[in-house]
Amino acid sequence: MAIRWGSYKVKGLHDELIRVSGRPRPAARALCDYLRALKDKDIEEYRAAAETAIHVMGITFTVYSEEEGSIDRAWPFDIIPRIIDRSEWQQVEAGLRQRVQALNLFIDDLYHKQQIVRDEVFPEALLKDSKNFRPQCVGIDPPHGVWAHICGSDLVRDSDGTIYVLEDNLRVPSGVSYMLENRQIMKRVFPELFENYNILPVDDYPSQLYDMLASLAPRGIEQPEIVVLTPGIYNSAYFEHAYLAQQMGAELVEGSDLVVDKHNMVYMRTIEGLSQVDVIYRRIDDLFLDPEAFAPDSMLGVPGLMRAWKAGNVALANAPGAGVADDKVVYSYVPEIIRYYLNEEPLIDNVPTYRCFNKTERDYVIQNIAKLVVKPANESGGYGMLIGPQATQEERDKFVNLIRRDPRNYIAQPLLTLSTAPTLVGNRAEPRHLDLRPFILSGEKTYVTTGGLTRVALRKGSTVVNSSQGGGSKDTWIVDMESGQ
């Protein structure tokens, strides 16, 4: 037998499947029993079957390097799933709904009365220095008052089992296609497990995404024309753009495929002629979206698109300007934002965060930089950050200078001991750290995925889960224990 849970050592960490005693958590018991019965050759066959499925399905991600440029690599996938009991997930889902509702009210307020600034709950200086506030969006009223239609919030669990929100991704969050593909791989490799477990589905995401986008259509027709706007094949998330367009039955377009006429209507060029577009799920950053309104040299966007959106002739998801809340300094205010707009206490906590623009907190960060994780306000993918305990003195000194030069751009957090889950290393299961990115859709209704994209740090001891930096992924099972297994 290859996997012996008695030799799987949790060592004071919170493990998603195995308790400190070495016994499986209730929701994982049947899975652990199944894995324990496998022989080495069984594990090798299952792993080979997963790799074959990834190859056949064409699941790739793009990595950039200075030496080789952009490289497409096979999706790194671990066949041991992460399991969460539905009763716990319902609490998480309620917290995510609350969070996104408050963030949409916050964004809408910033582009209208800015009452939260007038009431001195959110500092005016932070708004003035925001890299993602778009003056071009002031006064615009998107359908249903929603700006961030698709949100991916990253969740982590600390060593005591507490779930925290690590950050919110409100501009063009990616990864949902890998969540869907992970499930398809597991169904191919372990069909028998899906017969024995009551695993809640994720397969309905494309239809939920389509329904949400259709609810934004200004013409109110039964079958609006929805397109996915991509920067093109060289974008690292192009696989996802193509996948979601195909799953929704929507057209995948580039900026050159669209045109805005003198009446501020958006049309798609087709072989039959021009076809009016109602909703654009855009996967292009704000500044490249419309050369008339933003970067004039952008070749990716559509001239006049902002005019059409302002006129109410086309819907854009996510709305331009939504990224004002996709800022790690703004993140630190989300608990106050929830209390201000909803008059409720946050259902999911933030990771404790130090704001470097505050002198007292900045001094603390500088004095304790060897113990903290320092993050720039607007970077993503794990880039531009300092993990103090793992950094050299030279690297720490560099970040002290960066913080002093631009304190608004940095926050700091304690280094959490992220939860682990059993991950195959050879034919043995070893603990590896992970996080979770659920996706929240907001339109007329709000929909939260049952689970999300679990990303796992494949290197021993590492807490960096991004695939571009050596991370991998697992299928995420929300298991309904009350309905039995």
Summary of the structure (lengths in Angstrom):
residues: 485
radius of gyration: 22.9
end to end distance: 24.1
largest distance: 70.8
contacts: 1588
relative contact order: 0.18
helix: 36%
strand: 25%
